[in-house]
Amino acid sequence: MRLFQFSIIFLFFLSMIEGVKYATGLSDYLIPPLSEITAMILGRWRDFLVPSLNTLGVAIGGHCLAIILAVVVAFWARGGSILSNMIKTAAYNLQAYPVVAIAPLVFIFLGDGLVSRLLIATLICYFPLLLNFLGIFSSSVEEVEHFFMQTGRLDSMMEITIRVFENLDKMITVIAGSATLAMVGTIVAEFLAATMGIGYVIRKALYQNNLAAILACLLYIGFCSSLYLMAVEGMGRFIKRQLLT
């Protein structure tokens, strides 16, 4: 369903571009005709699909790392102690620096390989996760927690489990939404300095003024993002069914 929705949106986007082209009398050199774009998408599909899958793999890894990082930081920062406030302040201050400013340092110290792309993808998508996890972990479910407190079974892990279960739909939505940010972060890293992935392909196409190739990249990025989003949402529904049965 998401693939169909994306296809409709992309076709509408192409139609808008072509409409602007003919309405303003722009040349084929500036905006290529649909035939050229279609030939690029279908004739050179391997040149776009393989880098897109490479980017998707890195994005999935960065997304998983961001979830783990957000859970750990939110767990330790949920209280009101001095240590919790210090962790929270450090996490917030890290986000104050734009990733575009941090990325050159990452590439200088770690090179232009997999680790740099993973780290930048993680940095871009972890903060929304952290904010939501922190809100969930800090919000008490008084009735349920009071019951377990009276029975002497309430500890930190039980407290977190109760709060996660009560906010499961919210967590699934946040994790699914941050999946697209992981893809964006990976593409940004590749565009800036990497030597592989669909972001690198976009950078080469930009230097060549090849708008048809850029549009083809956008199509394959959308397909990969939609597939990953469908997978994350499906996994969330499966986990929810397993917990409720």
Backbone as CSV, one residue per row, in Angstrom:
resi,resn,N_x,N_y,N_z,CA_x,CA_y,CA_z,C_x,C_y,C_z
1,MET,0.839,-1.206,0.000,0.000,0.000,0.000,0.878,1.261,0.000
2,ARG,1.916,1.251,0.839,2.796,2.411,0.887,3.541,2.598,-0.428
3,LEU,3.915,1.506,-1.078,4.591,1.612,-2.366,3.672,2.246,-3.404
4,PHE,2.407,1.852,-3.375,1.438,2.432,-4.301,1.254,3.918,-4.027
5,GLN,1.139,4.276,-2.753,0.981,5.687,-2.385,2.195,6.509,-2.823
6,PHE,3.385,5.954,-2.589,4.584,6.672,-3.010,4.634,6.825,-4.530
7,SER,4.239,5.785,-5.249,4.254,5.857,-6.712,3.339,6.961,-7.214
8,ILE,2.158,7.091,-6.613,1.225,8.148,-6.991,1.828,9.522,-6.724
9,ILE,2.442,9.669,-5.542,3.050,10.958,-5.185,4.197,11.294,-6.135
10,PHE,5.016,10.300,-6.463,6.165,10.547,-7.334,5.705,10.921,-8.744
11,LEU,4.684,10.235,-9.250,4.156,10.570,-10.575,3.568,11.980,-10.592
12,PHE,2.901,12.345,-9.511,2.362,13.708,-9.407,3.501,14.724,-9.377
13,PHE,4.573,14.402,-8.673,5.750,15.277,-8.610,6.368,15.459,-9.994
14,LEU,6.515,14.363,-10.740,7.052,14.453,-12.095,6.145,15.280,-12.996
15,SER,4.841,15.086,-12.844,3.891,15.850,-13.658,3.995,17.340,-13.363
16,MET,4.188,17.689,-12.091,4.339,19.092,-11.723,5.595,19.690,-12.358
17,ILE,6.697,18.913,-12.321,7.948,19.404,-12.919,7.780,19.629,-14.414
18,GLU,7.172,18.660,-15.086,6.979,18.791,-16.528,6.005,19.927,-16.850
19,GLY,5.009,20.108,-15.990,4.062,21.202,-16.197,4.744,22.558,-16.082
20,VAL,5.602,22.702,-15.065,6.365,23.945,-14.909,7.286,24.160,-16.105
21,LYS,7.880,23.081,-16.587,8.793,23.175,-17.732,8.090,23.732,-18.961
22,TYR,6.944,23.146,-19.297,6.243,23.586,-20.512,5.544,24.932,-20.319
23,ALA,5.143,25.238,-19.087,4.483,26.515,-18.833,5.463,27.679,-18.930
24,THR,6.705,27.431,-18.553,7.712,28.490,-18.561,8.643,28.409,-19.766
25,GLY,8.484,27.378,-20.591,9.308,27.249,-21.789,10.745,26.864,-21.528
26,LEU,11.004,26.116,-20.459,12.362,25.692,-20.153,12.819,24.620,-21.141
27,SER,14.110,24.521,-21.344,14.660,23.588,-22.330,14.789,22.185,-21.754
28,ASP,14.966,21.212,-22.654,15.190,19.830,-22.238,16.510,19.666,-21.506
29,TYR,17.452,20.552,-21.746,18.740,20.473,-21.059,18.566,20.737,-19.564
30,LEU,17.668,21.669,-19.225,17.453,22.005,-17.820,16.556,20.972,-17.141
31,ILE,15.431,20.648,-17.770,14.519,19.638,-17.231,14.310,18.593,-18.319
32,PRO,14.826,17.386,-18.143,14.728,16.370,-19.192,13.285,15.918,-19.404
33,PRO,12.953,15.459,-20.608,11.596,14.969,-20.875,11.331,13.657,-20.142
34,LEU,10.055,13.313,-20.036,9.677,12.086,-19.329,10.292,10.847,-19.959
35,SER,10.444,10.872,-21.271,11.031,9.711,-21.947,12.457,9.461,-21.481
36,GLU,13.226,10.531,-21.310,14.610,10.388,-20.836,14.654,9.914,-19.390
37,ILE,13.746,10.452,-18.562,13.695,10.037,-17.155,13.313,8.565,-17.055
38,THR,12.319,8.151,-17.849,11.885,6.754,-17.835,12.999,5.828,-18.307
39,ALA,13.706,6.235,-19.360,14.823,5.426,-19.858,15.916,5.298,-18.806
40,MET,16.154,6.369,-18.049,17.157,6.341,-16.990,16.738,5.386,-15.872
41,ILE,15.464,5.438,-15.493,14.963,4.610,-14.392,14.971,3.128,-14.766
42,LEU,14.533,2.808,-15.979,14.401,1.412,-16.389,15.680,0.854,-17.007
43,GLY,16.381,1.682,-17.776,17.559,1.186,-18.474,18.779,1.027,-17.593
44,ARG,18.876,1.843,-16.571,20.046,1.786,-15.683,19.633,1.457,-14.252
45,TRP,18.641,0.595,-14.115,18.076,0.299,-12.792,19.123,-0.275,-11.830
46,ARG,20.063,-1.061,-12.354,21.080,-1.651,-11.480,21.988,-0.579,-10.865
47,ASP,22.255,0.491,-11.614,23.117,1.564,-11.115,22.484,2.328,-9.962
48,PHE,21.159,2.235,-9.833,20.459,2.937,-8.760,19.992,1.988,-7.660
49,LEU,19.596,0.771,-8.040,19.064,-0.168,-7.051,20.140,-0.655,-6.092
50,VAL,21.307,-1.027,-6.618,22.378,-1.545,-5.755,22.844,-0.488,-4.737
51,PRO,23.142,0.755,-5.162,23.496,1.774,-4.153,22.366,2.057,-3.165
52,SER,21.114,1.996,-3.636,19.985,2.245,-2.737,19.896,1.161,-1.665
53,LEU,20.111,-0.090,-2.055,20.092,-1.177,-1.077,21.264,-1.065,-0.116
54,ASN,22.410,-0.617,-0.614,23.565,-0.373,0.252,23.234,0.687,1.290
55,THR,22.633,1.772,0.829,22.220,2.846,1.747,21.182,2.347,2.744
56,LEU,20.234,1.546,2.275,19.194,1.013,3.163,19.802,0.149,4.254
57,GLY,20.786,-0.681,3.896,21.434,-1.521,4.896,22.120,-0.703,5.975
58,VAL,22.814,0.359,5.569,23.472,1.232,6.542,22.438,1.963,7.391
59,ALA,21.343,2.393,6.758,20.289,3.100,7.491,19.655,2.203,8.548
60,ILE,19.441,0.937,8.211,18.871,-0.001,9.187,19.817,-0.168,10.373
61,GLY,21.119,-0.316,10.080,22.093,-0.421,11.165,22.126,0.826,12.028
62,GLY,22.117,2.008,11.401,22.110,3.259,12.156,20.844,3.429,12.977
63,HIS,19.724,3.002,12.418,18.445,3.092,13.129,18.461,2.212,14.380
64,CYS,18.957,0.988,14.239,19.035,0.086,15.393,19.956,0.648,16.466
65,LEU,21.097,1.199,16.056,22.005,1.812,17.028,21.356,3.004,17.724
66,ALA,20.588,3.802,16.955,19.919,4.970,17.541,18.874,4.543,18.561
67,ILE,18.154,3.466,18.273,17.146,2.975,19.224,17.815,2.526,20.516
68,ILE,18.902,1.766,20.380,19.625,1.296,21.569,20.169,2.478,22.375
69,LEU,20.775,3.432,21.684,21.335,4.615,22.359,20.236,5.407,23.059
70,ALA,19.102,5.608,22.376,18.008,6.382,22.965,17.427,5.684,24.184
71,VAL,17.301,4.357,24.124,16.772,3.599,25.262,17.706,3.715,26.463
72,VAL,19.002,3.553,26.237,19.974,3.610,27.338,20.000,5.001,27.968
73,VAL,20.077,6.034,27.119,20.137,7.404,27.638,18.840,7.763,28.361
74,ALA,17.701,7.396,27.780,16.416,7.711,28.413,16.254,6.982,29.747
75,PHE,16.758,5.749,29.811,16.667,4.982,31.071,17.428,5.671,32.191
76,TRP,18.649,6.141,31.891,19.473,6.762,32.923,19.098,8.217,33.181
77,ALA,18.416,8.849,32.220,18.093,10.274,32.371,16.668,10.507,32.849
78,ARG,15.916,9.443,33.115,14.495,9.615,33.432,14.253,10.153,34.835
79,GLY,15.203,9.989,35.734,15.023,10.430,37.110,15.356,11.891,37.302
80,GLY,15.407,12.305,38.557,15.695,13.702,38.876,17.020,13.893,39.585
81,SER,17.877,12.864,39.549,19.153,12.956,40.249,20.128,13.838,39.480
82,ILE,21.255,14.153,40.115,22.275,14.973,39.459,22.831,14.265,38.234
83,LEU,23.072,12.936,38.355,23.585,12.162,37.226,22.591,12.170,36.069
84,SER,21.300,12.018,36.378,20.265,12.025,35.335,20.236,13.365,34.611
85,ASN,20.323,14.445,35.383,20.305,15.778,34.768,21.551,16.022,33.914
86,MET,22.696,15.506,34.343,23.916,15.653,33.559,23.820,14.888,32.236
87,ILE,23.300,13.669,32.297,23.143,12.866,31.080,22.165,13.543,30.123
88,LYS,21.081,14.049,30.689,20.074,14.721,29.865,20.655,15.981,29.214
89,THR,21.408,16.748,29.979,22.020,17.963,29.436,23.007,17.648,28.323
90,ALA,23.828,16.613,28.535,24.805,16.222,27.512,24.099,15.768,26.233
91,ALA,23.014,15.001,26.375,22.279,14.517,25.207,21.638,15.671,24.444
92,TYR,21.101,16.643,25.170,20.475,17.798,24.519,21.521,18.684,23.842
93,ASN,22.649,18.897,24.506,23.687,19.760,23.934,24.299,19.161,22.676
94,LEU,24.404,17.844,22.635,24.929,17.189,21.436,24.061,17.501,20.226
95,GLN,22.754,17.566,20.436,21.841,17.839,19.333,21.890,19.300,18.899
96,ALA,22.452,20.175,19.737,22.525,21.596,19.381,23.485,21.849,18.233
97,TYR,24.409,20.911,17.997,25.361,21.062,16.894,24.782,20.405,15.638
98,PRO,24.666,21.131,14.546,24.132,20.529,13.319,25.046,19.426,12.812
99,VAL,24.430,18.374,12.293,25.200,17.221,11.825,26.128,17.616,10.686
100,VAL,25.713,18.588,9.867,26.561,19.043,8.762,27.870,19.623,9.289
101,ALA,27.833,20.223,10.488,29.056,20.776,11.087,29.909,19.687,11.716
102,ILE,29.266,18.637,12.249,30.001,17.549,12.888,30.558,16.572,11.863
103,ALA,29.857,16.418,10.735,30.228,15.408,9.746,31.680,15.499,9.277
104,PRO,32.208,16.714,8.980,33.623,16.756,8.558,34.580,16.178,9.590
105,LEU,34.302,16.414,10.874,35.148,15.834,11.920,35.049,14.321,11.920
106,VAL,33.829,13.814,11.715,33.627,12.362,11.669,34.435,11.752,10.530
107,PHE,34.370,12.383,9.355,35.093,11.841,8.206,36.607,11.982,8.366
108,ILE,37.052,13.043,9.045,38.498,13.225,9.264,39.046,12.119,10.163
109,PHE,38.333,11.819,11.253,38.851,10.867,12.239,38.516,9.417,11.899
110,LEU,37.397,9.184,11.225,36.953,7.812,10.973,37.007,7.408,9.510
111,GLY,37.348,8.348,8.626,37.399,8.022,7.206,36.025,8.102,6.567
112,ASP,35.947,7.664,5.292,34.696,7.783,4.552,34.005,6.437,4.362
113,GLY,34.222,5.518,5.293,33.671,4.175,5.171,32.365,3.972,5.924
114,LEU,32.132,2.718,6.282,30.868,2.312,6.895,30.647,2.963,8.252
115,VAL,31.688,3.040,9.067,31.526,3.555,10.434,31.030,5.000,10.419
116,SER,31.573,5.815,9.535,31.156,7.218,9.464,29.698,7.339,9.068
117,ARG,29.280,6.560,8.078,27.876,6.617,7.650,26.945,6.136,8.755
118,LEU,27.341,5.075,9.447,26.524,4.573,10.559,26.375,5.616,11.657
119,LEU,27.486,6.258,12.003,27.466,7.235,13.090,26.590,8.436,12.752
120,ILE,26.704,8.950,11.532,25.910,10.121,11.148,24.426,9.767,11.070
121,ALA,24.105,8.585,10.541,22.708,8.148,10.512,22.146,8.036,11.921
122,THR,22.948,7.522,12.839,22.517,7.386,14.235,22.284,8.751,14.877
123,LEU,23.198,9.688,14.642,23.075,11.012,15.247,21.836,11.748,14.758
124,ILE,21.468,11.551,13.499,20.330,12.287,12.949,19.007,11.749,13.480
125,CYS,18.893,10.433,13.643,17.567,9.901,13.997,17.409,9.576,15.484
126,TYR,18.487,9.712,16.301,18.340,9.289,17.689,17.601,10.306,18.559
127,PHE,17.695,11.611,18.233,17.148,12.619,19.146,15.621,12.560,19.262
128,PRO,14.858,12.440,18.150,13.410,12.269,18.320,13.061,11.022,19.123
129,LEU,13.839,9.957,18.932,13.624,8.751,19.726,13.876,9.028,21.198
130,LEU,14.969,9.741,21.479,15.310,10.042,22.870,14.208,10.852,23.549
131,LEU,13.714,11.882,22.878,12.676,12.727,23.481,11.428,11.912,23.825
132,ASN,11.009,11.053,22.892,9.797,10.264,23.133,10.024,9.174,24.176
133,PHE,11.164,8.501,24.118,11.448,7.479,25.126,11.573,8.093,26.508
134,LEU,12.191,9.271,26.574,12.337,9.945,27.857,10.973,10.317,28.428
135,GLY,10.075,10.792,27.546,8.724,11.111,28.003,7.972,9.877,28.485
136,ILE,8.137,8.766,27.778,7.449,7.530,28.162,8.030,6.966,29.453
137,PHE,9.355,6.921,29.546,9.990,6.335,30.732,9.761,7.181,31.977
138,SER,9.498,8.481,31.787,9.324,9.377,32.940,7.873,9.502,33.378
139,SER,6.926,9.028,32.570,5.496,9.178,32.882,5.001,7.938,33.624
140,SER,4.641,8.118,34.850,4.214,6.978,35.660,2.784,6.559,35.319
141,VAL,2.527,5.264,35.453,1.174,4.706,35.319,0.733,4.373,36.743
142,GLU,0.123,5.330,37.392,-0.039,5.290,38.849,-0.804,4.054,39.336
143,GLU,-1.917,3.719,38.681,-2.739,2.621,39.179,-1.979,1.298,39.141
144,VAL,-1.352,1.008,38.001,-0.647,-0.265,37.851,0.598,-0.292,38.729
145,GLU,1.355,0.808,38.723,2.585,0.845,39.511,2.277,0.778,41.008
146,HIS,1.170,1.366,41.430,0.788,1.308,42.838,0.505,-0.131,43.261
147,PHE,-0.140,-0.892,42.385,-0.432,-2.299,42.689,0.855,-3.093,42.888
148,PHE,1.789,-2.957,41.959,3.042,-3.694,42.074,3.884,-3.194,43.242
149,MET,3.751,-1.912,43.584,4.477,-1.372,44.725,3.962,-1.997,46.018
150,GLN,2.638,-2.156,46.101,2.042,-2.745,47.296,2.424,-4.210,47.455
151,THR,2.628,-4.888,46.338,3.011,-6.307,46.406,4.527,-6.485,46.523
152,GLY,5.279,-5.372,46.503,6.730,-5.448,46.652,7.456,-5.948,45.422
153,ARG,6.820,-5.904,44.264,7.433,-6.421,43.036,7.874,-5.312,42.082
154,LEU,7.741,-4.055,42.499,8.081,-2.941,41.615,9.555,-2.580,41.742
155,ASP,10.306,-2.798,40.670,11.677,-2.341,40.585,11.832,-1.520,39.305
156,SER,13.049,-1.122,38.987,13.266,-0.253,37.824,12.809,-0.910,36.523
157,MET,13.162,-2.182,36.337,12.810,-2.866,35.098,11.308,-3.077,34.982
158,MET,10.668,-3.426,36.097,9.213,-3.591,36.081,8.532,-2.257,35.791
159,GLU,9.064,-1.184,36.334,8.520,0.149,36.117,8.593,0.527,34.638
160,ILE,9.745,0.289,34.027,9.910,0.590,32.597,9.001,-0.296,31.751
161,THR,8.894,-1.573,32.109,8.046,-2.503,31.354,6.597,-2.051,31.357
162,ILE,6.104,-1.625,32.502,4.717,-1.151,32.617,4.501,0.076,31.738
163,ARG,5.427,1.014,31.791,5.277,2.262,31.040,5.381,2.028,29.527
164,VAL,6.268,1.117,29.134,6.381,0.791,27.706,5.108,0.119,27.222
165,PHE,4.593,-0.828,27.991,3.374,-1.536,27.591,2.193,-0.585,27.458
166,GLU,2.080,0.363,28.365,0.971,1.315,28.319,1.093,2.309,27.172
167,ASN,2.313,2.508,26.663,2.541,3.470,25.569,3.082,2.781,24.320
168,LEU,2.687,1.523,24.126,3.259,0.725,23.044,2.951,1.322,21.675
169,ASP,1.725,1.766,21.462,1.359,2.350,20.160,2.195,3.583,19.847
170,LYS,2.410,4.401,20.853,3.212,5.606,20.669,4.653,5.251,20.310
171,MET,5.202,4.242,20.977,6.580,3.846,20.714,6.730,3.294,19.297
172,ILE,5.769,2.493,18.862,5.826,1.929,17.514,5.770,3.043,16.473
173,THR,4.896,4.019,16.707,4.779,5.140,15.773,6.067,5.935,15.700
174,VAL,6.678,6.192,16.852,7.920,6.971,16.891,9.052,6.216,16.200
175,ILE,9.178,4.934,16.463,10.245,4.138,15.852,10.067,4.075,14.338
176,ALA,8.811,3.892,13.891,8.557,3.855,12.445,8.870,5.202,11.795
177,GLY,8.498,6.288,12.469,8.773,7.614,11.916,10.253,7.927,11.843
178,SER,11.010,7.458,12.838,12.448,7.735,12.842,13.197,6.903,11.807
179,ALA,12.554,5.864,11.260,13.204,5.045,10.227,13.539,5.896,9.009
180,THR,12.653,6.818,8.643,12.925,7.686,7.497,14.085,8.632,7.787
181,LEU,14.212,9.063,9.054,15.340,9.930,9.416,16.663,9.181,9.296
182,ALA,16.655,7.898,9.603,17.878,7.105,9.449,18.304,7.060,7.990
183,MET,17.317,6.917,7.104,17.620,6.914,5.667,18.175,8.281,5.249
184,VAL,17.564,9.331,5.749,18.034,10.687,5.429,19.458,10.899,5.924
185,GLY,19.731,10.477,7.151,21.065,10.642,7.709,22.129,9.918,6.909
186,THR,21.819,8.709,6.466,22.778,7.946,5.666,23.040,8.637,4.335
187,ILE,21.980,9.126,3.694,22.135,9.804,2.399,22.942,11.091,2.560
188,VAL,22.703,11.831,3.648,23.472,13.051,3.910,24.951,12.723,4.059
189,ALA,25.256,11.663,4.813,26.652,11.265,5.000,27.294,10.886,3.675
190,GLU,26.576,10.144,2.853,27.114,9.723,1.552,27.300,10.915,0.621
191,PHE,26.376,11.838,0.684,26.461,13.014,-0.184,27.651,13.893,0.190
192,LEU,27.955,13.955,1.480,29.022,14.844,1.937,30.405,14.314,1.582
193,ALA,30.647,13.018,1.841,32.031,12.565,1.648,32.207,11.088,1.359
194,ALA,31.153,10.294,1.389,31.323,8.855,1.195,31.598,8.530,-0.267
195,THR,32.019,7.298,-0.512,32.341,6.859,-1.877,31.433,5.731,-2.336
196,MET,30.318,5.536,-1.669,29.349,4.533,-2.093,27.985,4.918,-1.547
197,GLY,26.955,4.216,-2.038,25.599,4.526,-1.608,24.900,5.481,-2.562
198,ILE,23.595,5.612,-2.386,22.803,6.417,-3.312,23.092,7.908,-3.140
199,GLY,23.526,8.329,-1.954,23.913,9.726,-1.766,25.122,10.091,-2.601
200,TYR,26.047,9.152,-2.729,27.224,9.363,-3.582,26.809,9.459,-5.052
201,VAL,25.842,8.638,-5.449,25.331,8.685,-6.826,24.678,10.040,-7.100
202,ILE,23.928,10.553,-6.133,23.296,11.871,-6.286,24.361,12.951,-6.432
203,ARG,25.430,12.857,-5.643,26.498,13.860,-5.731,27.155,13.857,-7.107
204,LYS,27.405,12.673,-7.641,27.996,12.588,-8.984,27.046,13.158,-10.034
205,ALA,25.751,12.835,-9.903,24.770,13.341,-10.864,24.647,14.856,-10.778
206,LEU,24.773,15.401,-9.568,24.713,16.848,-9.392,25.889,17.530,-10.083
207,TYR,27.076,16.966,-9.939,28.251,17.542,-10.593,28.139,17.474,-12.116
208,GLN,27.391,16.484,-12.622,27.211,16.329,-14.067,25.973,17.050,-14.592
209,ASN,25.240,17.744,-13.691,23.985,18.410,-14.057,22.997,17.433,-14.694
210,ASN,22.951,16.222,-14.151,22.104,15.157,-14.693,20.846,15.035,-13.839
211,LEU,19.829,15.837,-14.181,18.598,15.844,-13.397,17.851,14.526,-13.520
212,ALA,17.919,13.872,-14.670,17.238,12.588,-14.849,17.767,11.546,-13.868
213,ALA,19.091,11.526,-13.681,19.689,10.581,-12.735,19.283,10.916,-11.301
214,ILE,19.209,12.214,-10.976,18.796,12.614,-9.627,17.359,12.185,-9.359
215,LEU,16.481,12.374,-10.328,15.086,11.953,-10.166,14.986,10.438,-10.034
216,ALA,15.812,9.711,-10.773,15.831,8.249,-10.647,16.276,7.843,-9.245
217,CYS,17.267,8.548,-8.723,17.722,8.288,-7.353,16.591,8.508,-6.353
218,LEU,15.844,9.584,-6.541,14.738,9.877,-5.627,13.689,8.773,-5.662
219,LEU,13.442,8.232,-6.849,12.466,7.146,-6.968,12.924,5.922,-6.185
220,TYR,14.164,5.511,-6.375,14.655,4.315,-5.690,14.802,4.540,-4.190
221,ILE,15.147,5.756,-3.792,15.177,6.071,-2.361,13.778,5.920,-1.758
222,GLY,12.784,6.431,-2.464,11.413,6.330,-1.977,10.946,4.900,-1.855
223,PHE,11.293,4.070,-2.826,10.906,2.666,-2.770,11.556,1.964,-1.576
224,CYS,12.853,2.194,-1.379,13.558,1.550,-0.270,13.028,2.043,1.077
225,SER,12.788,3.349,1.184,12.246,3.896,2.432,10.860,3.331,2.727
226,SER,10.036,3.212,1.697,8.686,2.676,1.880,8.733,1.220,2.321
227,LEU,9.633,0.442,1.729,9.763,-0.969,2.111,10.206,-1.099,3.560
228,TYR,11.182,-0.286,3.964,11.655,-0.361,5.347,10.580,0.098,6.322
229,LEU,9.856,1.140,5.956,8.780,1.621,6.820,7.693,0.565,6.970
230,MET,7.354,-0.106,5.880,6.373,-1.197,5.948,6.870,-2.322,6.852
231,ALA,8.159,-2.644,6.760,8.723,-3.716,7.588,8.676,-3.351,9.069
232,VAL,9.040,-2.098,9.391,9.035,-1.655,10.790,7.612,-1.658,11.345
233,GLU,6.663,-1.139,10.582,5.273,-1.124,11.040,4.731,-2.535,11.188
234,GLY,5.064,-3.420,10.251,4.622,-4.808,10.358,5.204,-5.493,11.580
235,MET,6.482,-5.242,11.859,7.113,-5.806,13.043,6.462,-5.269,14.319
236,GLY,6.111,-3.986,14.297,5.443,-3.397,15.451,4.084,-4.028,15.708
237,ARG,3.325,-4.249,14.636,2.019,-4.898,14.797,2.170,-6.328,15.299
238,PHE,3.191,-7.034,14.816,3.429,-8.405,15.265,3.771,-8.445,16.745
239,ILE,4.677,-7.561,17.191,5.052,-7.505,18.600,3.858,-7.178,19.476
240,LYS,3.033,-6.249,19.002,1.853,-5.854,19.773,0.880,-7.030,19.923
241,ARG,0.676,-7.784,18.836,-0.219,-8.945,18.910,0.330,-9.988,19.858
242,GLN,1.666,-10.196,19.823,2.253,-11.193,20.695,2.130,-10.804,22.167
243,LEU,2.247,-9.524,22.457,2.145,-9.070,23.844,0.716,-9.092,24.362
244,LEU,-0.247,-8.896,23.467,-1.639,-8.829,23.894,-2.319,-10.182,23.948
245,THR,-1.659,-11.206,23.392,-2.260,-12.548,23.423,-1.712,-13.378,24.563
